[in-house]
């Protein structure tokens, strides 16, 4: 989606989030409330100056906690009202948590915490329009009164949604909820979690009904890249004997000591055997396309490093290669060089056609490092034309950006705008999120020469 007219330059907006919207509503009840609240906080700050007594400072902490609880309650109830009105859906968001994350700069888990709380302690509307009491009525009462924190609400909701709690009769379940709500005024959230789990276990005296069926199989594998260094770890479980046997047989065959003086441990040999098998499959196997192209390793090399005979490079998922590993990889691999300049911009390899050629996709992936908005890996992403093809937009690096399906939908169906600035993608939010429409840019991993 193309921009029209000049837009504000990039700047940090987290420190003054929402101030432009409040300023634009001068004279409204919200603006008046904001002014009074700011004055109250200034007065509280003055009361906590260096000359305050210990008793006064302790009182300041108590007041702050009470205010936080009231603000949490107001936040949750406002979210509930907006959800009932369909305000976020009207603005193109399928997820309330996603809309709150963009609007307020929250992490997704922070947004989901408040959405879940709203579902539990706010009144509901039935299909015929009748207002229903909150699902957690007793918890809602202590939360409304400021006698419980948001975290208490989360703990109670989680306890009462456990398998054991769902086996309770409605009357016993309601009694447990009332008891937990009362204890929330006495216990910390972690204490309430421990005490509440024991309560639910006692109430569920009969436990689950005997099930003579074999337990459900769990077959899972987690790929966990290291955050601040190359590589990662694998964590897996295979209850299916055939699946495990196929993996174990192949690794056992490939992990045998290569010579009599092979000093690698069994764990090292098995790890290298798994990588060797995967590399062979990438080269020779029938592998489905990944994100619109056949999957294999890409090596991203900085221009300075290339000119210095490739002292270092990075792989697709952010792992840095040593000079020795890079030279070894280049000895026997289908090398696709993606050369980056100092600003992190790859060469333009686009062609004049709508379909994204493989070379261009590689270049966009090298520049954007996955979804340019949320950071999902390249294999989950699609290529978006900034200026649509049907409007004369070229299929070239300067008119393409990598987006996951969710972010791609937002760009097409909401008022979000994406553009390139200094060769890198940035996103302009709708006016309901930021009236000044300050551009936002995802932090990029630094490509630092060795």
N, C-alpha and C positions, 0 to 999 in steps of 0.2 A: 504494500500500500504506500503510495507516494505521499510526500508532504506538500503542503501548499503554503507558501509564504515563509518568512523567517520564523524560527522558533528559538526559545531562550537557550543559552549555552548551558553545558552540563555544570551542575553544582550539587553539593550535598543538601538533601532536604530533610534528613532525619532530625536535625536539631530544632527545626521550626515547623514540624509537620502539622498541617491543618491551619496554620496561621493565616494564610491567604484567604481560605474559605471563610474564616471567622471575620476577618477584616472586611470581606465583601458583604457581610451580613450586618453591617453596622446599624445599631438601633434595634436589632431583633432580640427576642428573649435569650437566644443562645449567646449572642455577643455580650449582652448585659451580664449574664451568668458567668461568662468567661472573665469579664473584667472584675467582677466581685470576687471570684475565686482567686484570681491572680493577686488581688489586694490582700485577701486573707492569707495566702501563702507568704506574701511579702511580710505581713505582720507577724506570722509564725516564725519566719526566718529571723526577724529582728528580735523576737523573744528568746531565740536560741543563740544569741551572740555570746561573746566570750565572758561577759559579765554576769550571765545567768547562773543561778544557783543550781546545785545538783537536782533539787526537787523540781525546779522549773524545767530543766532539760529532760528529766524523766517524764514530766507531763507532756512535753513536746512529742516524745516518742509515742506516748499513748494516743495523743490526738492524731498523729500521722497514721497510726494503725487503724483508728476508727475511720479516718477519711479514705484510706485505701480500701477498706471493706465496703464502704458506701459507693465508692467509684466502681469497684468490681461489680457490685449489684446493678448499678446503673448501666454499665457496659453490657452485661449479660441480658438485661431486660430490653435494652435498645436493639441488640442483635436479634432477639426473639421477635420484636415488632417488625423489624425490617424483613426477616424471613417470612413472616405471615403475610406481609404485603407483596412478597415476590420482588422486592426492590433489586436484589442482586441478579435474579434471573432476567429481569427486564433489561439489565445492562450487559447481558451476554454471558454471565457466569453460571456454570452448572454447579459449582462448589461455593458455598458460603465462605468456607475457610480460605479458598483461593482469593476471593474478593477482599476479605479482610486483610490478607497478607499484602496485597497490592495497595490497599487504602491506607493501612496503618504501619506498614513496614514490619509486621510480625513474622516470625518464623511460622511455618505451617502448623507445627505442633502446638504453638501458643494459640493460634486461631482455633484449632480443633478443640482445645480445652474449653474455650469459652462457648463454642457452638454446642458441645456436649452438655455443658452446664445449663445453657438456655433450654435445651430439650428436656432437662430434668426438673428444673425449678420454676419454669415460667408456664403460665396457663396455655392451654391448647385450644384449637378450633376444630370441631368435628366436621364431617363432610356436609352436614346440613347447616353449618354456620353457628352451632351452639358452642358457647365457651365452656371448656372443661377445666377442672382443677389441674394443677401441676401433677406430673407423674410421681414426683417425690414431694408430697404435700408438706410433711413435717419438716423435711430439710429446707424447703422453700421458706417456711415460717421463720426458722432460726437464721437463715441467710438474709431474709428481708430485714430482720431485727438487728443485723450486724453482730450476731452472737457466733457466727461461723464464718470461716474464710472460704474463698473459692476452692482452695485445695481440699478442704473438708468435703465440699460438694462432690468433687471428683472422686474421692475415696469412697463415699457412700454409694455413688452411682456405679462404681466398678464392683463393689462388694455385692450389690443387689442385682447385678447382671451376671454373676458367676453361675456356673451350672448348678451348684448346690442351692443357691438362692432361687433359681428358676424352678426347682422341684418343690418349693414350699407352697402351701395353699395360699390363696389371696389374702385371707385374714392374717395368717402367721407372717406372710411377707410384709403386710402393712404394719404389723406390730414391730417387726424387726427394723423397719425404716424409721418408725417413731423413736425407738430406743437408740438407734445410731445417731439420729438427729440430736437427741438430748445429750448424748455423750460427746458430740462434736463441740459442745460448749465447755467441756472439761479437759479433753485430750488434744494433744497435737495431732496433726494428720497421720504421722507414722504410728503413733500410739493407737489412734482410732483404727488404722488398718489392721494392726495385730489383734486388738480386742474384738473388732468386728468379724474378722475371719474365724476366730474361735466361736463367736456367737452363732454365726451361720452354720458352722460345722455341727454344733450341738443341736440346733433346731432341725437340721437335716439328719435326724437320728438314723433313719433307715438307709440313708445313702442311695446311690443309684441302683436301679433294678438290676438283678443279675443278668449278665449278657454272655451267653455261651458262644457267641460268634468270636472268631479270632480278631485281635485288635487290628485296626486299619493300618495298612502299610504307610510308612513315611519314607519317601525317597526325595531328598533335597540336597542341593549343593549351593553354597554361598561363596561368591567371589568378593573378597574384601581388600581393595587396594589400600596400600599404606597412604596416610595423609601427607606426610612431610618427607617422604623418601621414596625411591623407586621400588617397584615390585608390589607384592601383596601376599595374601594368604588365602587358602581354600579351606572351607569347613563343610563337611558333607556327612550324610547318613543315608544308607541304602538298606531298607528292610527287605526289599525284593531280592531273594537269593540269586536269581538269574542275572539281574543287573549288576549286583556286586561281583559275581563270579566273572562276568565278562570284563569288567574293569580290572579286577585283581589278576586275572590270567594274563592280560596284555601287559600290565605293569610288571608282573613277576617275570615274564619272558624278557622284557626289555631292560630290567634292572639287574640282571646278572652281572657279576664283576667281569670287566672286560679283559683283564690280565691277572696274573697271579699276584701282582703287586699293586692292584687297585686298592687304594687306601680310603676311598669314599665310604661313609657309613651307609647302612641299609636305607635310612631315611633320605640321604642325599641321592643315592642311586634311584630310588623310587620317584623322587621329585623330578629329576632330570629325565627319567623314562616317560613320565606323563607329558612333560613339555615336548619331548621328542616325538611322541605319538601324535600329539595335537598338531605339531608342525608338519608332520607327514600328511595328515588328513587335509590340512589347508592347501598343501601343494598338489595332492593327488586324489583326494576324495570328492564325492558328490555332495557338496556343501550348499545349502540354500543361500540365496542372496541375503545380505545383511544391509538393511537400510537402502536398498536399491542397487547394490553392487556386490560382487563376490567378495567374501571376507578374506583378508590377509593382512600382513603387517605393513604399515606405512612408517617410514622413517622421516621425521621432520628435522631439517638441518638449517641452522642459521647461516646467513650468507657469509658472515665473518668466519664461521667454522669451516664452511665449504672452501673458502679461499685459503684457509690454513690446513687444508688437506684433511678435513673432517675430524676435528679433535673430539667432538661430542655431538650428540643428537638426542631427540626425544621420540618415544613411540606414541601411538594414538592415545593411549590411556594415561599419558603424563609421566611415564617412567623414563628416567634419563639413562642413556647408554654410555658406558665407558668407551674410550677410544678402541680398546682391544675388542670389546663386544661388537662395536660398530663395524670394525674391519672384518671380523669373523662372519657377521651377518651378511656383509656385502660380498663375501667370497662365493656364496652359493645361495642366492636369493633373487627373486624378481624385484629389483629395487625400483621404487617409484619415488624419485626425488621431488620434494616439495620445499623449495628454497624460500626462507623467510628473511625479510629485511629487518632493520633495527626497530621498526614500528610494529612488527608482528604481522606484516602484510605479505601474503604469498603472491607468486606470479599469476597473472590472469591467463587461464587456459580455456576460457569459454569459447563456444561456437555459436553461430547465429541460428539457433534452433530452440524450440520450446523444451524438448526433452533434455534433462540435465545429463551431459556426458560424464563418464566416470572420472576423467581428469579434472573437470570443474568441481565435481562433488568433493574430490580429495582436497582441492585448494580451499574450498569453503570450509570444510571440516578442519583443515590445518589452521585457518584463521580464527574460526569461532569456537573450536574445541568442544563441539557438541552444540546443544541448543543455546543460542546466543542469549536467551532470556532467563532460562532456569538451570542450565548446565547439564541436562540429561545427555548421556553419551551419544556419539554420532550414529551408532547403529539404531537408535530409537527415533531418528530425526528425518525430516523432509527438507527440501529446498524451496524457499519462498522467493518469488519475484517481487522486488520492492515496487517497481513500476510493472503492472501486469503485462503479460505478453500481448494480450489483445489490444492494449493501449500503446503499443510500440516499445515496450520494455525489452531489453536485450537479455539473452541467456549468457551472461558474462559475470565475472567475479564482482564487478562494481554494482550489479543489480540483483545480487543473490544473498540470502542469509539463511542459516541453518536453524530450523525450529522443530521442536517436538510436536506431536499431533495436537496436544492441548494448547500450547502457545500459538501454534499456527491457526487454530480455530479462533482464539481470542483476537488475533490480528485481523482476521477476515470478518468477524461477526460483532466486534465491539469497536469503540473509538480509540483503541490503542493504535499508535503509529510507530513503525520501525523505519529507521533510515541509517545510512552510513555517515559517520562523521570522522574525519581523519583516517578513513579507510576501515573503521571498525564499527560494528552495529551498536546502536543505542535505541531506546524505546521511550516514546513520549506518552505519558498516561492520559486518560480522559480527564476532562475538567472536573468530574464528580470525585475523582481521586485526588487530583492536584490542580486547583484553578489556574496556577501559573504554568502548568505543564512543563516542569523541569525535567529534562531528559534523564533517564536512568541507564546505567551500563553495568553489566555483570563484571565482577572482578575477574581479571585474566591471570592465568599462571604465567609467571615471569620466565622468559627464555633467556637465561644468563649464560654467556659463553664461559667455557671452562677456563 
